[in-house]
């Protein structure tokens, strides 16, 4: 049996008002429209729900039972609809982000801390991952990755300056094994590589010369999925390493690592917050985008 749920809502309103006229006034329709809806509902159910006289209206036993059953459900549905309206009004709820582990400027803490303070009703759930995943299929609101690997059908907002990858080594390593003059000389050195997971090839060492890009295959003495370990090994003199400038910057400033082959390390577009095009964007995501676009 197919039931018109709109008719149930009309019935519940009539039961509350004990009047066709007052129910009609609340809905902005005619009294006859309300009466007709109730008659059709009773015909569908095969039982009288209301006892009518010229001066009064009361629920039958069946009507009282039906009202007791449907009223809480209708109230819950109304509350859910109102909650959706509230979500359209201000940023709130869980904001799920998938962020690359090398997005140092985004993950440094200051930006996210300021956003959290400005939007206390938004809960941030941040997954740090370098896997190539479909943020929509995986249930994320947005992601942060290098611009060059973001699908063209995504909307992207910059969250960092231009980036570059650098070749670094400890001064002690270079004193012992010499400094390469060209990227192709790296094949003769001990190298420390990074990979996303044990089942994925190590990250490629990419360079540019005379405006042409090229990559170098190095014989990694050590590979790891932990970037902090990669840095510690390089500082310890275990070999030459390659990665994002921001990743190595603290160790470079402390003099623990030095750069080599910088003339072969071009800049490229940095990190972007990306998300699918949405006609009705959730306020929580809009708030983050506006926060990112503020100067300073």
C-alpha positions in Angstrom: 0.0 0.0 0.0 1.5 3.3 -1.1 0.9 6.1 1.4 1.1 9.9 0.6 3.4 11.1 3.3 2.3 14.7 2.6 -1.1 13.6 3.6 0.2 12.2 6.9 1.7 15.7 7.6 -1.7 17.3 6.8 -3.4 14.8 9.1 -0.9 15.5 12.0 -1.6 19.3 11.6 -5.3 18.8 11.7 -5.0 16.6 14.8 -2.9 19.2 16.5 -5.3 22.1 15.6 -8.5 20.1 16.0 -9.8 22.2 13.1 -9.7 22.0 9.3 -9.8 25.8 9.0 -6.9 26.5 11.4 -4.8 23.7 9.7 -5.6 25.2 6.3 -4.6 28.7 7.5 -1.2 27.4 8.8 -0.5 25.8 5.5 -1.8 28.6 3.4 -4.4 26.4 1.5 -8.2 26.2 1.4 -10.2 24.3 4.0 -11.7 22.1 1.2 -8.1 21.1 0.1 -7.4 19.9 3.6 -10.7 18.1 3.9 -10.1 16.4 0.5 -6.6 15.3 1.6 -7.9 13.7 4.8 -10.7 11.9 2.9 -8.2 10.4 0.4 -5.9 9.3 3.3 -8.8 7.6 5.1 -9.8 5.9 1.8 -6.2 4.6 1.3 -6.0 3.3 4.9 -9.6 2.0 4.8 -10.5 3.4 8.2 -11.9 6.7 9.6 -9.3 8.9 11.3 -11.5 11.8 12.3 -15.0 12.1 13.8 -16.7 15.2 12.4 -19.7 17.1 13.4 -20.9 20.5 12.3 -19.3 22.1 15.4 -16.4 19.9 16.4 -13.7 17.5 15.2 -12.1 14.7 17.1 -9.7 11.8 16.5 -11.1 8.3 16.3 -9.3 5.5 18.1 -7.5 4.7 14.9 -6.7 8.4 14.4 -5.2 8.7 17.9 -3.0 5.7 17.3 -1.8 6.9 13.9 -1.1 10.4 15.3 0.9 8.9 18.2 3.0 6.9 15.8 3.6 9.5 13.1 4.0 12.7 15.1 7.5 12.0 16.5 8.7 10.9 13.0 7.3 14.1 11.4 8.9 16.2 14.2 12.2 14.5 13.6 12.0 15.2 9.9 11.2 18.8 10.5 14.2 19.1 12.9 16.4 17.6 10.3 15.2 20.1 7.7 15.8 23.0 10.1 19.3 21.6 10.8 20.0 21.7 7.1 18.9 25.3 7.0 21.2 26.1 9.9 24.1 24.5 8.0 23.4 26.8 5.1 23.6 29.7 7.5 26.9 29.4 9.2 30.0 27.1 9.1 29.5 24.0 11.2 30.0 20.3 11.1 32.9 18.0 10.2 35.3 19.2 7.5 37.3 16.3 6.1 40.6 17.1 4.4 43.1 14.8 2.7 46.5 16.5 2.8 49.8 15.5 1.2 52.5 14.9 3.8 54.9 17.3 2.0 52.5 20.3 2.1 54.6 21.8 4.8 53.2 25.3 4.7 49.7 24.1 5.0 50.5 21.6 7.8 52.8 23.9 9.7 49.9 24.6 12.1 49.4 28.3 12.1 46.9 28.4 9.2 44.8 25.6 10.5 44.9 26.9 14.1 43.7 30.3 13.0 40.9 28.7 11.0 39.8 26.5 13.9 39.7 29.5 16.3 37.7 31.6 13.8 35.2 28.7 13.2 34.6 27.0 16.6 31.6 25.0 15.3 33.7 23.3 12.6 35.5 20.1 13.5 38.6 19.4 11.3 39.4 15.8 10.4 42.7 15.9 8.6 44.2 12.7 6.9 47.8 13.1 6.0 48.3 10.8 3.0 50.3 10.7 -0.2 48.1 8.1 -1.9 46.4 9.1 -5.1 42.8 8.9 -4.0 39.4 10.1 -5.2 38.4 12.6 -2.5 34.8 12.5 -3.6 34.6 8.7 -3.5 36.4 8.6 -0.2 34.1 11.1 1.5 36.5 14.1 1.8 35.3 17.7 1.4 38.6 18.8 -0.1 42.3 17.8 -0.6 45.7 19.5 -0.6 48.3 18.4 -3.2 50.8 19.8 -5.7 49.0 21.6 -8.5 50.6 19.6 -11.2 48.9 16.3 -10.1 45.3 17.7 -9.5 42.7 16.6 -12.0 41.6 19.3 -14.3 37.9 19.0 -13.4 38.7 20.2 -9.8 38.5 23.8 -8.5 41.9 24.7 -7.0 42.9 27.5 -4.6 46.7 28.1 -3.9 47.8 27.5 -0.4 51.6 28.0 -0.8 54.1 29.9 -2.9 56.0 28.2 -5.8 57.9 25.2 -4.8 61.1 23.4 -5.9 62.9 20.2 -5.0 66.5 20.3 -3.8 69.4 17.9 -3.7 71.0 18.0 -0.2 73.7 16.3 1.7 75.6 16.7 5.0 78.9 18.6 4.7 80.7 15.6 6.1 79.4 13.4 3.3 80.5 15.8 0.6 83.9 16.2 2.1 84.3 12.4 2.1 82.8 11.5 -1.3 82.9 14.8 -3.3 80.2 17.1 -4.7 78.4 16.1 -7.9 78.6 18.7 -10.6 75.7 17.4 -12.7 72.6 15.4 -11.8 73.8 12.5 -13.9 76.8 12.1 -11.5 74.3 11.1 -8.7 74.4 7.5 -10.0 77.9 7.2 -8.5 76.8 8.4 -5.1 75.0 6.9 -2.1 71.4 8.2 -2.3 68.5 8.2 0.2 65.2 7.9 -1.5 61.6 8.3 -0.4 58.5 6.4 -1.5 54.8 6.6 -0.7 54.6 2.9 0.3 56.6 -0.2 0.1 54.7 -1.3 -3.1 55.3 2.0 -5.0 58.6 2.9 -6.8 60.8 5.5 -5.1 60.0 9.2 -5.9 61.7 10.3 -9.1 64.6 12.7 -9.0 63.6 15.4 -11.6 65.6 18.3 -12.9 65.8 20.8 -15.7 68.6 22.0 -18.0 68.3 24.6 -20.7 64.6 24.7 -20.3 64.2 20.9 -20.8 63.1 18.6 -18.0 64.7 15.2 -17.3 64.9 12.7 -14.5 67.8 10.7 -13.1 67.6 7.1 -12.0 69.6 6.8 -8.9 70.7 3.6 -7.1 69.1 4.2 -3.7 71.3 2.9 -0.9 68.4 3.5 1.4 64.7 4.1 0.8 62.0 4.9 3.3 58.4 5.8 3.6 59.2 8.1 6.5 60.3 11.6 5.4 61.6 12.5 8.9 63.8 9.4 8.8 65.1 10.4 5.4 66.1 13.8 6.7 67.8 12.3 9.8 69.8 9.9 7.6 70.9 12.7 5.3 72.0 14.7 8.4 73.9 11.7 9.7 75.9 11.6 6.4 74.3 8.4 5.0 74.0 9.8 1.6 72.6 12.4 -0.7 68.8 13.1 -0.6 66.2 14.8 -2.7 62.9 16.4 -1.7 60.9 19.5 -1.2 62.8 22.7 -0.2 60.4 23.3 2.7 61.1 19.8 4.0 64.8 20.4 4.3 64.8 24.1 5.1 65.2 23.8 9.0 68.2 21.4 8.6 69.7 23.8 6.0 69.3 26.8 8.2 71.0 24.9 11.0 73.9 24.0 8.7 73.3 20.3 9.1 72.6 20.0 5.3 73.8 21.9 2.3 72.3 22.1 -1.2 74.0 21.0 -4.4 73.0 21.2 -8.0 70.6 24.1 -7.3 70.9 25.4 -10.9 69.2 22.2 -12.1 66.3 22.5 -9.6 63.5 24.7 -11.2 60.5 26.2 -9.4 57.0 24.8 -10.2 53.5 25.5 -9.1 53.0 24.8 -5.3 50.3 23.3 -3.3 46.6 23.9 -3.8 43.4 23.1 -1.9 41.2 21.4 -4.4 37.5 20.3 -4.4 34.8 19.4 -6.9 32.7 22.1 -8.4 29.5 22.4 -6.3 26.5 24.6 -6.9 25.6 24.8 -3.3 28.9 24.7 -1.3 28.7 23.8 2.4 29.5 26.9 4.5 32.3 25.0 6.4 34.2 24.6 3.1 33.4 28.1 2.0 34.8 29.4 5.3 38.1 27.6 4.8 38.4 28.9 1.2 37.7 32.5 2.4 40.2 32.0 5.2 42.9 30.9 2.7 42.3 33.8 0.4 42.7 36.5 3.1 45.9 38.5 2.7 48.7 37.8 5.2 
